[in-house]
């Protein structure tokens, strides 16, 4: 009891000391580790939520990331044009729903505030983290994504689906995510496993999944991966042989043949009445997307400057076609959505975002004088390619909203490129370059 009395009697004097210790635990090395563990956990939870479409878990993950606004408040002065352009892009894709209706505007604005708060917190607190913390976040993301992939495969195999693995809570995002993480962690994977074998297995999984965006991303990342031309040729050759074997053996139940046939069909000369006669058009993605994109282009011509506003096409389709036969489908692909919903103003915002993010990530990966050529250095540019491949034909949902936002956050976090330094480095005398290399 005497010890307890002493503790409480000395509480007033010890409070500043306790506060200092608690503050040092948050700001110092131990505290940085604890905070970074919290944000890694939030990132992992966000991946699970996006893959399984878990609203409550995603909300919690973004709320945890949003606490970084306070923890990283000392870095408010590091908010730059790239980060602001990212927020403007997201706002144009959500808040402009007020042009459609007040109810839609309120819902989409709340969505923007939640996502923007999480992204802002992640960006500000990232300035407190060391390089090791970013690598840890990627590794844990890869482990969780691999576990989700295994779950998806096991589920489909036990339900008798050997190909097209898209029937478990619409987990198709995870296939592109695993491809991105695999090539971003290529150097780390090569320490334990032959990367060629890993790439071939991953390519087979992507083929079996039937996810075309993941396949396109795989090809793009092989082209920009930090492997030699010989290894790239080997990966492409192994992939081509695998495709040929699957197509000839019929293991995919004719999936590849149907996909090739679908890409060769043109609907340019088909009238609108044709689409009305297609049975279950909502289940035929290539046909319905052609119909939607055709209507979206016409609406853009009628509303050139500001477009219809976020969710504008979907609302128009509901009013025009009702829910009949899947006609009221949203626009798929940012190249089609931005014009019809954002107009010319939206196109300018999207182009500014792409230029800013593409320039920063490409400079960091390929043009920066201090680059080492590691896979982690190319990860931001690979994330940019991930967003491009995923956004070209995907509907704008919360997952895509967060992907675009995270890509902008990563790009804004990179060292600012200096065009003057690049020009000076490119045009300095050859003799000087030779001397510096010796």
Phi, psi and omega in degrees: 000323181298322179294322179294318178299319179298320181297313182287329179292328181265012185296319183295319180289326185276346184303312178302321180296316179297321179296319179296318180295317179297318179296321179292327178294332179274325186260335184278196184295314179295317180295321179299320179295319181293317178295318181296324176297321178298316183285328173296318177298320178295321179295317179297317178297323179295320177299314179299317182295319181290322182290322183258007179055051181259103187296311184297318180294320177296321178297317179296317180298315179293326178294320177295317178295327181294337178295343177295343176299320178281315182295330181249023184299338180292346183253020179302330180288354180264005173292124187241182184296323180296317178294318179295320177299323178297314179295322178296318177302311181295322179294319179297330181274357183228300188296331181292000175296345174299336177291339180272306178194160179294319180299313178297321180297318180295315181296313183289328177293320176298320176299315180297316182298317181296311182292316181296324178295315178296318179293320179296317178298317179297320181292312183294317182287337180300336179288346176271351187264151175267170183303323182300325181294322178294320179295320178298319179298319179294319181297314180294323177298320179294318181296316180293319179295321177296321178296321178294319177302314180300316178299316180298314182296312181299318180300313183290323178295321180287341176262009175083017179255106180277337179223165182059083184260076182229022188247016177245094178053028178054055186273026185296337179302326188294332180293316176293323181296318180294322177299313179299313183291326180298314181283332177291328180256027183303316181298319181290320180295321183296342178289336186242331184224150174292121188293329178299316178296318178298317181296320180294316178299316180296321178297320178297318179297317179297318177299314182294329181291335183075017182267103185292327180295322177293323178294316178298319179295320179302312180298317181296320182286329174299320181296327184253006181291157180273058174235161183290164178299327179296318179291322178297317178297322179294318179295315179296320180295316178296321178295317179297317178298321180294317177298314179299318179297316181295317181295319182285325182280341181076019180296338182264012181057034178080013183298313182298318180298320180293322179294317179296319180295322181294323181289339182271354181271133179247135179248016184298321184268004182275139179280164179298330181297331179301317183295329179292337183267352182284125181282135181052051184297332180296339179270354180251092191300318183294321182289311183293326179292324176298318179296314181296314182295325178297314178294321181298320180294320178296319180293326176296320179295333179275337181228069191293316193279311185248352181070195181270349186093162181303138184064012184295317181294317181300317179296319178297317181294322178297317180290325184279316187248349187069209179259018187291125169055022179078017180291331182276058180265145180286161178291132179255128178099129181296332180294338176259325183288316185302313180299314186286328182262334182249344181066199180296323178299315178296323178296318179297317179297315181297318180295319178297319177298312182297318180294314182296311182290317179298318181294315182295314182290321179293320178298315182296324184277324192235340188245345184293130182302327185270012184292153179247348180085014180285162179292327179294326177295329180272354182302316178300319178292323177294325175296322176298316177295323176303311180296317180298313182292325182281328185275347187291333183219018183251145176294149183278097177244188182298323180298314180291323177302314181289322178300312179299319179295316180296321178298318177295322178296314180298316180296318180294333182282343182287157176302138182294129179288151179242103179303325180298318180294321180295316180296316181296321181289326183287329188251011178289155185303147181298320181299325180290321178297320180295318179297320182291331181281345181276000000 
